[in-house]
């Protein structure tokens, strides 16, 4: 695969822009056969095996990713929208190539797997793999998502029982329920859901006579939000982490 095409596939601009980056000496390449050794390449049509290729583009290390799977620790005061209405977009926290990756859909770049409210923090996945996004976000797939909920009022066992049994929300006559609900202290509980209705946690707490003060998503599937990933930071997901989310989602 030509180097200019590899750069284009990773979101570094049009093929002409990518060719210019190479010709101007802004791209170094590290091949799997010689790990750690970077060599400047000025031939945009030079052929490389993309799998396992690591590039340095304008001083930034970039591993080739056929599909992008990204983890973001969403901070408060951000919107999961390309066109935010009030608060900054989460996409401004990501490097330009991730936002510009070419896709078959009308929307360029990686997309959030579901959404978190502007004041909700924690684990957010993003990808340009449509099948992965569907598999992780569809209620039919029953992927568990764990939230740490700080409630305004003390949570009693009757409220826990109602959350587990199911409550009716105003837009759906069918009860929705928590898969698990554990009281951590008088005003804090850990709630596990497998569907993702609009403002679901907040509306479920309201339905049992309480209110959410703070909401944080700590786990998706079997993967916990890493403690060393600070709010606003992102990183690539490894193959083993993808298997913790849903076994074999990248296949």
C-alpha positions, 0 to 999 in steps of 0.5 A: 500500500502506498504511503500516501494512501496509508496516511489518507486512511488514517485521516491525515488529509486528502491524498494530495495533502498526504503526499505533500507531508511525505515529500516535505520530509514530515513522515518517518516510518518504523516497520515491524522488522526493525522496531524502534528504528524510524527512517524519514521517507520522502517518496509518497508512492513507496509501498509498505505493509500497513499492518503493524506499521508505526509512523511519526507524522510531524513529530507525532507517533501514529500506529496504523489502525485499520479500524479505530477503537478509542477510549475517552475519559469524558469530563463534565461540561462536554457534549457528545455531539459534532455540533454542540449547542452549549458546551464544548464537543468531546471531539475537540479532545481528540487529534485531528486525524481521528476526526478526519478519518475517511468513512463510507458514511456521510459523517467523517471520523470516529463516532461516539458509541452512544452518548453521555449527558454533558454533566455525566463523566467517565467511560466513553467509546468511539470508533469508525467501525459501524458493526462495533458501534451497533454491537456495543450500543444496541439494547438487543446485545445486552452489553452491561454498562455500570454507573456510579450514581450520587443521589440528592437524597438518601437511597433506601432499600424500597427504592433499590427494590423498585429500580430492580423490579422496573419503573415506567418512564413517560415515553415507554409503557414497558418497565425498565429495570436495573440489572444490578443495583448496589448501595455503596453508602447512604447517597451513592449506588452502583447501577448496571443497565443493559439498555440506553434510553435518553437520560435513563439513570436520571429518569429512573431515579426520579421515578422512585422519588430521588434525584441524580446529583452526579453520574459517572460511567465506570465500566462497559462490558467487563472493562473498567475505566483505567485509573491512569486515564485522566478526565479528557484523555484518550487512548487506543484500545488493545485487542485484549480490552476489546475482548473484555468489552464484547468477545471478538467485536473487532472480527 
